Amino acid sequence: MTKSRIDARFAALKAEGRAAFVSYVMAGDPDADTALAILKGLPAAGADLIEVGFPFSDPMAEGPPIQRAAQRALAKGMTLHGTLDLIRAFRGGDQATPIILMGYMNPLVSWGFEAFAKAAADAGVDGMIVVDCPPEEADPLADALEANGMALIFLTTPTTDDKRLPTVIRRASGFVYYVSVAGVTGVKEADAQAVAPNVERIRKASGLPVAVGFGIKTPERASAIAQVADGVVVGSALVDEVAEAVDLNEDVTTRVLSKVESLAKAVRVSRRGLTAV
């Protein structure tokens, strides 16, 4: 089924007149069993799509919260193979929720694009965000993913101008990820008024839904972004909940899913009384 799950989910949400809530979790954080419990609980908590990060030792786009999440997962032995095992286990009970794998090029190059793409599709992955894959060099990876029915989702930023944009979105599918702030994850806050014109510009150029991430931590911020974007991505705020639950010896799964519920509800009701974008 693969990429068609992404297309179907965005089409259904557009028909409902609302944005998608996209939750990010780090595979293996704080351990494999807890990460799987969180993953299984996300759809019922309100996640429309799920991004699963695979831990990497040098996550250049990530701020301290996700860096620490990757370190916790690596310390417990999580790998890219283990990440696919988690997704395969999730698919045993959920064949509808789109799963986006997010990470970096080095492990994919080591595995081999064709072999990796087949393994990921077999596990139930619908698309990939590869943070350090330059659009100009994306064809081999895009070809391998496309051959296995998966989307390659590209990042755009506030500095992606009209001259650069066609290059970035040339092989894009599924949706386009708009990084709302300059810098790494979990540091600055997104501003809906600043985001809106770029979302519209990217949507028009690509013909794809545009999901906005980076700088969204609170229900209020998620609601504001949901009024101007097709999707709202939250990551650092969720991995912060993992870290705090571990520090306080609280139930990690309960705490994370409670945070997801509050954010997802804010996204779900954000356009009531508004004209859908």
PEVEN-V405479 format. One record per backbone hydrogen bond with DSSP energy under -1.0 kcal/mol. NH is the residue of the N-H (numbers start at 1). CO is the residue of the C=O. If there is no record, write none. Layout:
{{NH/CO} {NH/CO}}
This chain:
{{3/149} {4/1} {5/2} {7/3} {8/4} {9/5} {10/6} {11/7} {12/8} {13/9} {14/10} {15/11} {16/12} {18/13} {20/230} {22/232} {23/49} {24/234} {25/51} {27/53} {29/26} {35/31} {36/32} {37/33} {38/34} {39/35} {40/36} {41/37} {42/38} {45/41} {46/43} {47/42} {48/21} {49/21} {50/98} {51/23} {52/100} {53/25} {54/102} {60/58} {62/59} {67/63} {68/64} {69/65} {70/66} {71/67} {72/68} {73/69} {74/70} {75/71} {76/72} {77/74} {78/73} {83/79} {84/80} {85/81} {86/82} {87/83} {88/84} {89/85} {90/86} {91/87} {93/90} {100/50} {101/127} {102/52} {103/129} {109/105} {110/106} {111/107} {112/108} {116/112} {117/113} {118/114} {119/115} {120/116} {121/117} {122/118} {123/119} {124/120} {125/120} {126/99} {127/99} {128/151} {129/101} {131/103} {133/130} {137/134} {138/135} {142/138} {143/139} {144/140} {145/141} {146/142} {147/143} {148/145} {149/146} {150/145} {151/126} {153/128} {156/177} {160/157} {161/159} {165/161} {168/164} {169/165} {172/169} {173/152} {175/173} {176/209} {177/154} {178/211} {179/156} {180/213} {185/61} {190/215} {195/191} {196/192} {199/195} {200/196} {201/197} {202/198} {203/199} {204/200} {205/201} {206/202} {207/203} {211/176} {212/231} {213/178} {222/218} {223/219} {224/220} {225/221} {226/222} {228/225} {229/225} {230/210} {231/210} {232/20} {233/212} {234/22} {239/235} {240/236} {242/238} {243/239} {244/240} {245/241} {246/242} {247/243} {248/244} {250/245} {255/251} {256/252} {257/253} {258/254} {259/255} {260/256} {261/257} {262/258} {263/259} {264/260} {265/261} {266/262} {267/263} {268/264} {269/265} {272/269} {274/271}}
